[in-house]
Amino acid sequence: MQTVVHLVSADETEQQTALNIVRNLVEDESGTIDDVAVVAQAGGIERVTTREDEGEEVENLLADGVEFKACSNTLQMKGLEESDLVGGIETVPEGAVEVTRLQTEGYAYIRP
């Protein structure tokens, strides 16, 4: 199974819930989870920047094979650069389009 988690809220509790879900998917012992992706856009983009104190949590998930994708439109809108992102995060032109693309490839959608 493949899962995409949509990190879109500026609410810190929702952001942490999203990352907790991602951690649970990565640590699933059933062997049924193949790929996990996180698409960050809108208010959720802050959680994947180097400005966040929790950047280490994102780095650990990246090291565990989670793909993180950041919306370029959101970066531009918020005056952020790719260099503001935690290292290893891919940028995509539009977050919603990326979520939709992943869903058409069979990814299950989760948004806390």
LUMSEVEX-857234 format. One record per residue: residue in one letter; x, z, y of N, C-alpha, C, O in turn. Coordinates in steps of 0.001 Angstrom, whole numbers, padded with zeros to 6 digits, always signed. Example, Ala and Ser with C-alpha at 12.3 -4.5 7.8 and 13.67 -1.06 7.14 Angstrom:
BEGIN
A+013190+007800-005690+012300+007800-004500+013200+007800-003300+014236+008465-003319;S+012850+007080-002250+013670+007140-001060+012900+007870+000030+013409+008039+001138;
***
This chain:
BEGIN
M+000834+000000-001182+000000+000000+000000+000877+000000+001243+002006+000489+001242;Q+000325-000554+002277+001002-000613+003562+000086+000007+004609-001133-000158+004560;T+000687+000722+005556-000101+001408+006572+000514+001193+007947+001733+001261+008110;V-000340+000933+008935+000096+000885+010323-000601+002022+011069-001820+002179+010996;V+000190+002800+011778-000325+003898+012592-000223+003449+014044+000844+003051+014513;H-001351+003519+014747-001430+003064+016133-001219+004268+017049-002080+005140+017161;L-000077+004296+017687+000292+005384+018601-000058+004926+020010+000740+004267+020677;V-001256+005281+020455-001764+004727+021706-002147+005792+022729-002308+005477+023908;S-002294+007022+022310-002769+008079+023192-001615+008787+023896-000535+008962+023331;A-001865+009188+025137-000894+009996+025875-000993+011472+025501-000128+012266+025871;D-002039+011840+024771-002250+013223+024370-001167+013652+023378-001011+013044+022319;E-000431+014691+023724+000688+015128+022888+000243+015586+021502+000957+015382+020520;T-000926+016202+021422-001429+016645+020121-001724+015439+019234-001387+015442+018050;E-002342+014424+019791-002617+013207+019019-001326+012504+018616-001220+011976+017510;Q-000351+012499+019512+000940+011888+019180+001594+012626+018020+002104+011999+017091;Q+001580+013951+018071+002191+014727+016985+001429+014534+015687+002030+014446+014616;T+000106+014469+015778-000699+014211+014584-000319+012874+013973-000193+012762+012753;A-000137+011863+014805+000255+010537+014310+001581+010612+013564+001713+010053+012476;L+002558+011297+014139+003862+011391+013483+003793+012250+012221+004521+011996+011261;N+002932+013256+012214+002737+014054+010998+002149+013192+009880+002553+013299+008722;I+001199+012344+010238+000612+011430+009252+001682+010498+008705+001746+010255+007500;V+002520+009978+009591+003597+009086+009160+004526+009823+008200+004901+009279+007161;R+004897+011046+008537+005781+011846+007663+005110+012052+006305+005768+011929+005272;N+003819+012360+006292+003103+012555+005030+003093+011278+004199+003241+011338+002978;L+002924+010139+004833+002948+008865+004112+004320+008607+003497+004424+008164+002353;V+005366+008886+004266+006734+008667+003788+007045+009589+002611+007734+009194+001671;E+006542+010801+002668+006847+011787+001631+005866+011756+000456+005985+012566-000463;D+004907+010842+000472+003929+010730-000605+004645+010513-001935+005504+009639-002051;E+004291+011302-002921+004957+011233-004220+004234+010354-005231+004688+010220-006367;S+003122+009757-004839+002372+008926-005780+003060+007586-006024+002791+006915-007020;G+003947+007203-005109+004629+005924-005249+003784+004730-004853+004153+003588-005126;T+002659+004981-004215+001768+003878-003849+001972+003381-002425+001429+002340-002053;I+002745+004107-001621+002989+003706-000237+004279+002899-000183+005363+003407-000471;D+004139+001630+000192+005304+000746+000249+005922+000682+001643+007129+000862+001803;D+005098+000428+002636+005597+000244+004000+004746+001025+004982+003523+001099+004856;V+005430+001611+005974+004734+002300+007058+005298+001769+008362+006513+001721+008558;A+004393+001370+009256+004777+000896+010574+004029+001702+011624+002893+002124+011406;V+004676+001912+012766+004050+002566+013908+004118+001586+015064+005187+001074+015397;V+002964+001327+015673+002922+000476+016867+002578+001375+018042+001508+001980+018085;A+003505+001455+019002+003323+002304+020179+002988+001446+021388+003673+000470+021693;Q+001917+001835+022068+001539+001152+023294+000767+002117+024181+000462+003238+023775;A+000457+001679+025380-000274+002488+026359+000392+003864+026470+001617+003948+026559;G-000398+004940+026467+000151+006284+026623+001051+006731+025487+001852+007650+025657;G+000931+006096+024335+001752+006463+023187+003199+006030+023300+004050+006504+022548;I+003486+005135+024231+004851+004600+024357+005855+005703+024704+007013+005653+024291;E+005397+006695+025466+006313+007760+025895+006936+008486+024710+008078+008938+024792;R+006206+008602+023623+006695+009352+022456+007899+008675+021804+008652+009326+021079;V+008088+007395+022048+009200+006684+021410+010320+006351+022399+011177+005511+022126;T+010297+007025+023552+011368+006820+024525+012413+007920+024390+012169+008968+023792;T+013569+007656+024956+014644+008648+024936+014348+009794+025897+015060+010798+025906;R+013312+009650+026698+012916+010717+027622+012224+011862+026903+012151+012970+027432;E+011728+011614+025729+011009+012631+024959+011992+013547+024233+012988+013089+023672;D+011701+014828+024252+012531+015796+023533+012435+015596+022024+013330+015989+021276;E+011332+014974+021585+011102+014791+020154+011717+013498+019616+011361+013065+018520;G+012615+012884+020347+013237+011639+019909+013885+011754+018538+013944+010775+017793;E+014366+012931+018204+015011+013130+016906+014020+012918+015760+014390+012405+014704;E+012783+013305+015966+011764+013106+014935+011544+011616+014674+011425+011196+013523;V+011491+010830+015731+011349+009374+015596+012585+008804+014907+012464+007958+014021;E+013761+009256+015301+015005+008787+014662+015000+009078+013166+015412+008233+012371;N+014540+010257+012776+014490+010626+011358+013527+009718+010595+013825+009301+009476;L+012386+009414+011187+011426+008521+010535+011993+007109+010414+011797+006439+009400;L+012690+006665+011443+013361+005360+011372+014364+005344+010219+014439+004373+009467;A+015132+006425+010087+016127+006522+009018+015468+006518+007640+016084+006110+006656;D+014219+006972+007573+013475+006990+006311+012752+005676+006040+011986+005571+005082;G+012996+004672+006882+012446+003343+006625+011167+002991+007356+010604+001921+007124;V+010693+003863+008232+009495+003550+009009+009869+002551+010102+010868+002725+010800;E+009057+001505+010241+009262+000537+011319+008508+001016+012552+007320+001329+012477;F+009194+001073+013673+008549+001388+014942+008581+000140+015808+009609-000525+015928;K+007428-000169+016415+007314-001340+017277+006703-000887+018594+005691-000186+018617;A+007329-001295+019683+006865-000910+021015+006339-002133+021748+006922-003215+021677;C+005246-001950+022442+004589-003023+023187+005367-003346+024470+005533-002487+025336;S+005837-004584+024579+006576-005010+025774+005711-004991+027020+006194-004676+028107;N+004430-005325+026873+003522-005273+028021+003450-003865+028593+003461-003678+029810;T+003375-002874+027705+003316-001481+028151+004621-001078+028824+004611-000417+029862;L+005734-001471+028238+007025-001147+028861+007065-001672+030288+007449-000958+031215;Q+006669-002908+030452+006679-003531+031781+005726-002798+032724+006081-002510+033867;M+004536-002499+032254+003526-001824+033073+004000-000443+033535+003679-000007+034641;K+004764+000237+032684+005230+001586+033005+006620+001601+033642+007171+002669+033910;G+007183+000422+033883+008498+000352+034502+009618+000824+033596+010629+001343+034068;L+009439+000645+032295+010449+001053+031315+011211-000166+030813+010714-001291+030872;E+012405+000068+030326+013242-000977+029749+013385-000726+028248+013123+000378+027770;E+013800-001748+027512+014057-001563+026079+015093-000467+025855+015041+000246+024853;S+016025-000336+026782+017065+000688+026648+016510+002105+026784+017201+003070+026459;D+015276+002241+027256+014628+003551+027342+014055+003997+026002+013666+005155+025845;L+014002+003080+025035+013446+003393+023719+014491+004044+022821+015691+003814+022976;V+014029+004841+021901+014910+005384+020863+015539+004190+020141+014856+003202+019872;G+016807+004272+019834+017511+003182+019165+016864+002798+017845+016467+003664+017066;G+016758+001495+017597+016198+001014+016342+014737+000617+016430+014154+000169+015443;I+014141+000777+017602+012739+000395+017769+012668-001056+018217+013329-001464+019171;E+011857-001817+017511+011652-003230+017813+010599-003352+018914+009658-002560+018968;T+010758-004330+019778+009701-004600+020748+008896-005808+020286+009419-006735+019667;V+007622-005764+020604+006705-006865+020306+005996-007210+021610+005812-006339+022460;P+005596-008470+021779+004978-008853+023051+003732-008049+023404+003572-007617+024546;E+002849-007848+022425+001587-007153+022678+001258-006243+021494+001174-006700+020354;G+001074-004962+021771+000826-003998+020702-000432-004277+019909-000416-004210+018680;A-001525-004591+020594-002791-004835+019888-002698-006060+018992-003266-006082+017901;V-001984-007074+019454-001803-008278+018637-000983-007934+017391-001274-008429+016302;E+000030-007096+017547+000860-006699+016404+000050-005900+015392+000176-006119+014187;V-000780-004979+015867-001641-004210+014956-002550-005161+014187-002703-005039+012972;T-003147-006103+014900-004044-007061+014261-003296-007913+013247-003803-008169+012155;R-002100-008350+013599-001287-009156+012681-000989-008380+011405-001120-008910+010301;L-000591-007131+011561-000282-006312+010389-001523-006103+009523-001433-006118+008295;Q-002667-005910+010150-003897-005746+009377-004220-007014+008577-004692-006920+007444;T-003973-008186+009145-004225-009413+008409-003263-009585+007242-003532-010347+006313;E-002127-008866+007295-001159-008886+006204-001453-007800+005160-000690-007624+004210;G-002562-007076+005345-002960-006093+004359-002666-004645+004698-002912-003760+003878;Y-002146-004384+005885-001874-003008+006287-003178-002279+006577-004065-002821+007236;A-003293-001053+006084-004408-000180+006438-004127+000376+007838-002976+000620+008200;Y-005182+000569+008609-005069+001003+010006-005428+002471+010134-006461+002916+009635;I-004550+003230+010820-004829+004631+011117-004570+004853+012606-003529+004471+013140;R-005546+005480+013254-005357+005933+014629-005920+007337+014734-007136+007527+014701;P-005037+008326+014860-005508+009720+014954-006322+009939+016214-006797+011049+016457;
***
